[in-house]
């Protein structure tokens, strides 16, 4: 059964559909993997084996499959409202909170027949690239227990990488489904905001976060990520960001007509040699599959990054201020660190916010004009592979690289509202996964998924050793 939990989600669904496995048997295999590995990895915010078994029996008793995900064991980041499950956003200030209603995406998961295993750990209030808090402790990377699985969807990525979940949902305002996928060797998509509804995310994706933020699927293959995207996307008439965009299925010829622009770094912050090599290996794989892949780097990256910082860091801290006022002693060290970074940047005035918002629209237009020639971009996910807890600075090519700078490779695309996928390609000298990022223009998520699937076919998921019995 160990091979079953490490199989692609599509293969698990096929085993249920053909009767090779019952939903109950598939659920039991995942329960065993969770009970074996969770004591070391500390993935879950809420897991109850008997609740999972009850769900599985109900799905087995159904006369007809409920939908495309019937019986698939999935997990959900504990910042996405899941009725009946603890969704505390990693904070003592929300200890024990259980939503009464599902987020739209969770309701769609249930309607499609997915089996919910539980909710997964995240850093307090989601504002970190590692996963630890005072409520549930630290989540560990299945590739190296001394490393972080990333954040803020680190519990989700660790669960999927280790075969404790077939697939799941994270959220991303600055790399939070992409950095964890890169750190743990799985696939993910940050969709265009609105392609997958965010109503029910905790906290709400409003103001600048309506552009920056998205709920994104995570899985071990791009085919599985695409399956979740197709099952969960679609217009939500009560979500002001949600657009009535029809699903597309681009042909191989249509995908190959898109010229790929790739860059190994942004010219300011270096990446490790192995990261550079991974980008080139992915470009080579695309060329071998019939794509044109040429060196290209947008000129707007640094001003975009500065605006992302303004909205994510400075505005983010301002959003939380009313809730945390007078409660700093109950906040986790990582969230207090974020607040310190925001305070050092200083408050943002109404004029700065207005000018920044206008500048962002102009920069997005400039970048999309550049991308008319290169509608797909290929680049690193981060400067480094998975880091150790509380590491905040690294030396690459003799240059010091700080924490937020090392993750800038994802941040641009939140400011641009572009869909961006991550695929594992290679490993570092320490044996840690290294992924690459595939970016398309807004609302062309299917293009990003299709190109990423070509790279995935050339490289693909490898299970961490501890995931096997």
C-alpha positions as CSV (number, residue, x, y, z in Angstrom):
1,X,0.0,0.0,0.0
2,X,3.0,2.3,0.3
3,X,3.2,2.4,-3.5
4,X,-0.5,3.4,-3.6
5,X,-0.1,6.5,-1.5
6,X,2.9,7.7,-3.6
7,X,1.0,7.1,-6.9
8,X,-0.3,10.1,-8.8
9,X,-3.8,11.2,-7.8
10,X,-5.1,10.3,-11.2
11,X,-3.8,6.7,-10.7
12,X,-5.5,6.5,-7.3
13,X,-8.7,7.7,-8.8
14,X,-8.5,5.1,-11.5
15,X,-8.0,2.3,-8.9
16,X,-11.1,3.4,-7.1
17,X,-13.1,3.8,-10.4
18,X,-12.2,0.2,-11.6
19,X,-12.8,-1.3,-8.2
20,X,-9.2,-2.3,-7.7
21,X,-9.4,-0.4,-4.4
22,X,-12.4,0.8,-2.4
23,X,-12.4,4.4,-1.0
24,X,-12.1,2.9,2.4
25,X,-8.9,0.9,1.5
26,X,-7.4,4.0,-0.1
27,X,-8.2,6.0,2.9
28,X,-6.7,3.4,5.2
29,X,-3.5,3.4,3.3
30,X,-3.2,7.2,3.8
31,X,-4.1,6.9,7.5
32,X,-1.3,4.4,7.9
33,X,1.2,6.7,6.2
34,X,0.0,9.7,8.3
35,X,0.3,7.8,11.5
36,X,3.8,6.6,10.6
37,X,5.2,9.9,9.4
38,X,3.3,12.7,11.1
39,X,5.0,12.3,14.5
40,X,8.2,13.3,12.7
41,X,6.9,15.8,10.1
42,X,4.2,17.5,12.2
43,X,2.1,18.3,9.1
44,X,-1.5,18.5,10.5
45,X,-3.4,21.2,12.3
46,X,-6.5,18.8,12.4
47,X,-6.6,15.1,11.7
48,X,-8.9,12.4,13.0
49,X,-8.6,8.9,11.6
50,X,-12.1,7.9,12.5
51,X,-13.6,10.9,10.8
52,X,-11.7,9.9,7.7
53,X,-13.0,6.4,7.9
54,X,-16.5,7.6,8.3
55,X,-16.2,9.8,5.2
56,X,-14.7,6.9,3.2
57,X,-17.6,4.5,4.1
58,X,-20.1,7.1,3.0
59,X,-18.3,7.5,-0.3
60,X,-18.2,3.8,-0.8
61,X,-21.9,3.6,-0.1
62,X,-22.8,6.1,-2.8
63,X,-24.7,4.5,-5.7
64,X,-22.8,6.6,-8.2
65,X,-19.5,8.5,-8.0
66,X,-20.1,12.0,-6.8
67,X,-17.7,13.6,-9.3
68,X,-14.3,13.7,-10.9
69,X,-12.5,13.4,-7.5
70,X,-14.6,10.7,-6.0
71,X,-12.6,9.1,-3.1
72,X,-9.4,11.1,-3.6
73,X,-7.7,11.7,-0.2
74,X,-6.9,15.4,0.0
75,X,-5.7,18.0,2.6
76,X,-6.4,21.7,2.9
77,X,-4.3,24.5,4.3
78,X,-5.7,25.6,7.7
79,X,-6.2,29.1,6.3
80,X,-9.0,27.9,4.0
81,X,-12.4,27.6,5.7
82,X,-13.3,23.9,6.1
83,X,-16.5,23.3,8.0
84,X,-15.9,21.0,11.0
85,X,-12.1,21.3,11.0
86,X,-9.7,23.5,12.9
87,X,-8.7,26.5,10.7
88,X,-6.7,28.6,13.1
89,X,-4.2,30.3,10.7
90,X,-1.5,29.1,12.9
91,X,-2.3,31.6,15.7
92,X,-3.0,31.3,19.4
93,X,-5.4,34.2,18.8
94,X,-7.6,31.8,16.8
95,X,-7.0,28.7,18.9
96,X,-9.8,26.2,18.5
97,X,-11.7,28.1,15.8
98,X,-13.8,25.8,13.5
99,X,-15.6,27.4,10.6
100,X,-19.3,26.6,10.2
101,X,-19.2,26.9,6.5
102,X,-16.8,25.8,3.7
103,X,-14.8,28.1,1.5
104,X,-16.1,27.9,-2.1
105,X,-13.2,25.7,-3.1
106,X,-13.8,23.3,-0.3
107,X,-17.5,23.0,-1.1
108,X,-16.4,22.3,-4.7
109,X,-13.9,19.6,-3.5
110,X,-16.7,17.9,-1.5
111,X,-19.1,18.1,-4.4
112,X,-16.5,16.5,-6.6
113,X,-16.3,13.6,-4.2
114,X,-12.9,14.3,-2.5
115,X,-12.2,12.7,0.9
116,X,-10.9,15.4,3.3
117,X,-8.1,14.0,5.4
118,X,-7.6,17.2,7.5
119,X,-6.2,20.7,7.6
120,X,-2.5,21.4,7.5
121,X,-0.1,23.6,9.4
122,X,1.0,27.1,8.3
123,X,3.0,29.9,9.9
124,X,1.0,32.4,12.0
125,X,-1.1,34.6,9.7
126,X,0.7,33.2,6.7
127,X,3.5,35.8,6.6
128,X,6.6,33.6,6.4
129,X,8.5,31.3,4.1
130,X,8.8,28.6,6.8
131,X,6.1,26.8,8.8
132,X,6.2,27.1,12.6
133,X,4.0,28.7,15.2
134,X,3.2,28.6,18.9
135,X,-0.1,26.7,18.3
136,X,1.1,23.5,16.5
137,X,4.9,23.8,16.4
138,X,7.3,23.4,13.5
139,X,6.6,21.4,10.4
140,X,9.6,19.5,8.9
141,X,10.7,18.8,5.4
142,X,10.5,15.1,4.4
143,X,13.7,15.4,2.4
144,X,15.7,16.5,5.5
145,X,14.1,16.8,8.9
146,X,16.5,19.6,9.7
147,X,15.1,21.7,6.9
148,X,11.9,23.7,6.4
149,X,9.2,22.6,3.9
150,X,8.7,26.3,3.2
151,X,5.8,28.5,3.8
152,X,3.2,29.5,4.1
153,X,1.7,26.3,2.6
154,X,4.5,24.2,4.2
155,X,2.2,21.7,5.9
156,X,0.4,21.0,2.7
157,X,3.6,20.5,0.6
158,X,5.2,18.2,3.2
159,X,2.0,16.1,3.4
160,X,1.8,15.6,-0.4
161,X,5.6,15.1,-0.9
162,X,5.6,12.3,1.8
163,X,2.5,10.5,0.5
164,X,0.3,11.5,3.4
165,X,-2.1,13.2,1.0
166,X,-2.7,12.7,-2.7
167,X,-3.2,16.4,-3.4
168,X,-4.5,19.5,-1.8
169,X,-5.0,23.3,-1.5
170,X,-2.6,26.0,-0.5
171,X,-2.7,29.8,-0.9
172,X,-0.2,32.2,-2.3
173,X,0.4,36.0,-2.0
174,X,4.2,35.9,-2.3
175,X,5.2,32.4,-3.3
176,X,3.3,30.4,-0.7
177,X,2.3,27.4,-2.9
178,X,5.4,27.7,-5.1
179,X,8.3,28.0,-2.6
180,X,7.0,25.0,-0.6
181,X,6.6,22.9,-3.8
182,X,10.1,23.8,-4.7
183,X,11.4,22.9,-1.3
184,X,9.7,19.5,-1.1
185,X,9.9,18.3,-4.8
186,X,6.2,18.6,-5.8
187,X,4.1,20.6,-8.3
188,X,1.8,23.5,-7.7
189,X,0.0,26.4,-9.4
190,X,-0.6,29.9,-8.3
191,X,-3.5,30.7,-10.5
192,X,-4.6,34.0,-11.9
193,X,-6.6,35.6,-9.0
194,X,-10.3,34.8,-9.6
195,X,-9.8,31.7,-11.7
196,X,-10.2,29.7,-8.5
197,X,-12.6,31.5,-6.1
198,X,-11.0,32.8,-2.8
199,X,-14.2,33.4,-0.9
200,X,-13.7,31.7,2.4
201,X,-9.9,32.3,2.7
202,X,-8.8,33.3,6.1
203,X,-8.0,36.2,6.2
204,X,-10.0,37.5,3.2
205,X,-8.1,38.3,0.1
206,X,-9.2,42.0,-0.1
207,X,-7.5,45.3,-1.0
208,X,-4.0,44.7,-2.5
209,X,-4.4,41.0,-1.7
210,X,-7.2,40.6,-4.2
211,X,-4.4,40.9,-6.8
212,X,-1.6,39.3,-4.8
213,X,-3.5,36.4,-3.4
214,X,-4.8,33.2,-4.8
215,X,-5.8,29.7,-3.7
216,X,-3.7,27.1,-5.6
217,X,-3.7,23.4,-6.1
218,X,-0.7,21.3,-5.1
219,X,0.1,17.7,-6.1
220,X,2.9,15.4,-7.1
221,X,2.3,15.7,-10.9
222,X,1.3,18.6,-13.1
223,X,-1.5,16.4,-14.5
224,X,-2.9,16.2,-10.9
225,X,-2.6,19.9,-10.4
226,X,-4.4,20.5,-13.7
227,X,-7.1,18.0,-12.6
228,X,-7.7,20.0,-9.4
229,X,-7.7,23.3,-11.4
230,X,-10.3,22.0,-13.7
231,X,-12.5,20.7,-10.9
232,X,-12.2,23.9,-8.7
233,X,-12.1,26.8,-11.2
234,X,-15.1,28.6,-12.4
235,X,-17.0,31.8,-11.8
236,X,-18.2,32.6,-8.3
237,X,-20.9,35.3,-8.6
238,X,-20.3,36.5,-5.0
239,X,-16.6,36.9,-5.4
240,X,-15.9,40.4,-7.0
241,X,-12.5,39.2,-8.3
242,X,-13.9,36.0,-9.9
243,X,-14.1,36.3,-13.7
244,X,-16.4,34.1,-15.9
245,X,-13.6,32.6,-17.9
246,X,-14.2,29.4,-19.8
247,X,-11.9,26.4,-19.3
248,X,-9.5,25.9,-22.2
249,X,-7.6,22.8,-23.4
250,X,-4.8,24.1,-25.6
251,X,-3.4,21.6,-28.1
252,X,0.3,20.6,-28.2
253,X,0.6,22.7,-31.3
254,X,-1.0,25.7,-29.6
255,X,1.4,25.3,-26.7
256,X,4.5,25.0,-29.0
257,X,3.5,28.2,-30.7
258,X,4.2,30.1,-27.5
259,X,7.8,31.3,-27.4
260,X,9.5,30.6,-24.0
261,X,11.6,33.4,-22.5
262,X,13.9,32.0,-19.8
263,X,16.3,33.6,-17.4
264,X,18.6,32.1,-14.7
265,X,18.6,35.1,-12.4
266,X,17.3,38.7,-12.2
267,X,20.7,40.3,-12.5
268,X,20.6,41.5,-8.9
269,X,20.2,38.5,-6.6
270,X,22.2,35.4,-7.5
271,X,21.0,31.8,-7.4
272,X,22.9,28.6,-6.6
273,X,24.7,27.0,-9.5
274,X,22.3,24.0,-9.3
275,X,19.3,26.3,-9.6
276,X,20.9,27.9,-12.7
277,X,21.5,24.5,-14.1
278,X,17.8,23.4,-13.4
279,X,16.5,26.3,-15.5
280,X,18.8,25.4,-18.4
281,X,17.8,21.7,-18.1
282,X,14.2,22.7,-18.3
283,X,14.8,24.9,-21.3
284,X,16.6,22.1,-23.0
285,X,13.7,19.7,-22.3
286,X,11.3,22.2,-23.9
287,X,13.5,22.6,-27.0
288,X,13.6,18.8,-27.3
289,X,9.8,18.8,-27.2
290,X,9.6,21.3,-30.1
291,X,9.4,24.6,-28.3
292,X,11.4,27.8,-28.9
293,X,13.1,28.7,-25.7
294,X,15.3,31.9,-25.8
295,X,17.1,34.0,-23.2
296,X,14.8,36.8,-22.1
297,X,14.3,38.8,-18.9
298,X,11.5,41.4,-18.3
299,X,12.9,44.9,-17.5
300,X,10.3,45.6,-14.9
301,X,11.2,43.0,-12.3
302,X,12.8,45.2,-9.7
303,X,10.2,47.9,-9.6
304,X,7.5,45.2,-9.4
305,X,9.3,43.7,-6.5
306,X,9.4,47.0,-4.7
307,X,5.7,47.4,-5.1
308,X,5.0,43.8,-4.0
309,X,7.0,44.7,-0.8
310,X,4.9,47.8,-0.2
311,X,1.6,45.9,-0.5
312,X,2.6,42.6,1.1
313,X,4.9,43.7,3.9
314,X,3.7,47.2,4.7
315,X,0.0,46.9,3.9
316,X,0.0,43.4,5.3
317,X,1.2,44.5,8.7
318,X,-1.3,47.4,8.7
319,X,-4.2,44.9,8.0
320,X,-3.2,42.9,11.1
321,X,-2.6,45.8,13.4
322,X,-6.2,46.1,14.8
323,X,-6.3,42.3,15.6
324,X,-2.9,42.1,17.3
325,X,-2.9,45.4,19.1
326,X,-1.9,44.7,22.8
327,X,-1.3,41.0,22.1
328,X,2.3,40.9,20.9
329,X,3.3,38.6,23.7
330,X,1.0,35.9,22.3
331,X,2.4,36.0,18.8
332,X,4.9,33.6,17.4
333,X,8.6,34.6,16.9
334,X,8.3,34.3,13.2
335,X,5.3,36.6,13.0
336,X,6.9,39.1,15.3
337,X,10.0,39.0,13.0
338,X,7.7,39.9,10.1
339,X,6.2,42.7,12.1
340,X,9.7,44.0,12.9
341,X,10.6,44.0,9.2
342,X,7.4,45.9,8.4
343,X,8.1,48.4,11.2
344,X,11.6,49.0,9.9
345,X,10.1,49.9,6.5
346,X,7.8,52.4,8.2
347,X,4.1,53.1,7.8
348,X,2.7,53.8,4.3
349,X,0.8,57.0,3.7
350,X,-2.4,57.3,1.8
351,X,-0.5,59.2,-1.0
352,X,2.1,56.4,-1.2
353,X,-0.6,53.8,-1.4
354,X,-2.5,55.6,-4.1
355,X,0.7,56.3,-6.2
356,X,1.8,52.7,-5.7
357,X,-1.5,51.3,-6.9
358,X,-1.4,53.5,-10.0
359,X,2.3,52.6,-10.6
360,X,1.4,48.9,-10.4
361,X,-1.2,49.2,-13.1
362,X,1.3,50.9,-15.4
363,X,4.1,48.3,-14.6
364,X,1.7,45.5,-15.3
365,X,0.8,46.9,-18.7
366,X,4.5,47.4,-19.5
367,X,5.4,43.8,-18.5
368,X,2.4,42.3,-20.4
369,X,3.5,44.3,-23.5
370,X,7.0,42.7,-23.2
371,X,5.3,39.3,-22.7
372,X,3.5,39.6,-26.0
373,X,6.7,38.4,-27.6
374,X,7.5,35.9,-24.8
375,X,4.1,34.8,-23.5
376,X,5.6,32.2,-21.3
377,X,8.5,32.7,-18.9
378,X,10.8,30.1,-17.3
379,X,12.9,31.0,-14.3
380,X,13.9,29.9,-10.8
381,X,11.5,29.6,-7.9
382,X,14.1,30.9,-5.3
383,X,17.8,31.5,-5.0
384,X,18.2,28.5,-2.7
385,X,16.8,25.1,-2.0
386,X,15.1,24.3,1.4
387,X,16.8,26.2,4.3
388,X,17.2,25.3,8.0
389,X,14.8,26.9,10.5
390,X,15.6,30.5,11.2
391,X,18.3,30.8,8.6
392,X,18.0,34.3,7.2
393,X,21.1,34.9,5.1
394,X,23.2,32.9,2.6
395,X,26.3,33.4,0.5
396,X,26.0,32.7,-3.2
397,X,28.8,33.5,-5.6
398,X,30.5,35.5,-2.9
399,X,27.4,37.7,-2.4
400,X,25.2,37.9,0.7
401,X,21.6,37.0,0.0
402,X,19.0,37.9,2.6
403,X,15.7,36.1,3.4
404,X,13.1,38.0,1.5
405,X,15.5,38.7,-1.4
406,X,16.1,34.9,-1.9
407,X,12.4,34.4,-2.5
408,X,11.9,37.4,-4.9
409,X,11.6,35.1,-7.9
410,X,8.0,34.3,-6.9
411,X,7.0,37.8,-5.7
412,X,7.0,39.5,-9.1
413,X,4.2,37.3,-10.4
414,X,1.9,38.0,-7.4
415,X,2.2,41.7,-8.3
416,X,1.5,40.9,-11.9
417,X,-1.4,38.6,-11.1
418,X,0.1,36.1,-13.5
419,X,-0.5,32.3,-13.2
420,X,2.8,30.6,-12.2
421,X,3.4,26.8,-11.9
422,X,6.3,25.0,-10.2
423,X,7.8,21.6,-11.3
424,X,10.6,19.7,-9.7
425,X,13.6,19.3,-12.0
426,X,16.8,18.4,-10.1
427,X,18.5,18.2,-6.7
428,X,21.1,20.2,-4.8
429,X,24.5,18.7,-3.7
430,X,22.7,17.9,-0.4
431,X,20.0,16.0,-2.2
432,X,17.4,18.7,-1.8
433,X,14.8,19.2,-4.5
434,X,15.1,22.1,-7.0
435,X,12.1,23.2,-9.0
436,X,11.6,25.7,-11.8
437,X,8.8,28.2,-12.4
438,X,6.6,28.5,-15.5
439,X,4.7,31.7,-15.9
440,X,2.0,32.8,-18.3
441,X,-0.1,35.9,-18.9
442,X,-3.1,36.5,-16.7
443,X,-6.0,34.2,-17.4
444,X,-3.8,31.9,-19.5
445,X,-3.5,29.4,-16.6
446,X,-4.0,26.5,-19.0
447,X,-0.9,27.6,-21.0
448,X,1.2,27.6,-17.8
449,X,-0.2,24.1,-16.9
450,X,0.4,22.7,-20.3
451,X,4.0,23.9,-20.6
452,X,4.8,22.8,-17.1
453,X,3.4,19.3,-17.9
454,X,6.0,19.0,-20.7
455,X,8.8,19.7,-18.2
456,X,7.2,17.4,-15.6
457,X,7.2,14.6,-18.2
458,X,10.9,15.1,-18.7
459,X,11.8,15.1,-15.0
460,X,9.0,14.6,-12.5
461,X,8.4,13.7,-8.8
462,X,10.7,11.6,-6.8
463,X,9.6,10.4,-3.4
464,X,11.7,11.4,-0.3
465,X,13.4,8.2,1.1
466,X,11.3,8.4,4.4
467,X,8.1,8.2,2.4
468,X,8.9,4.6,1.4
469,X,8.5,1.9,4.0
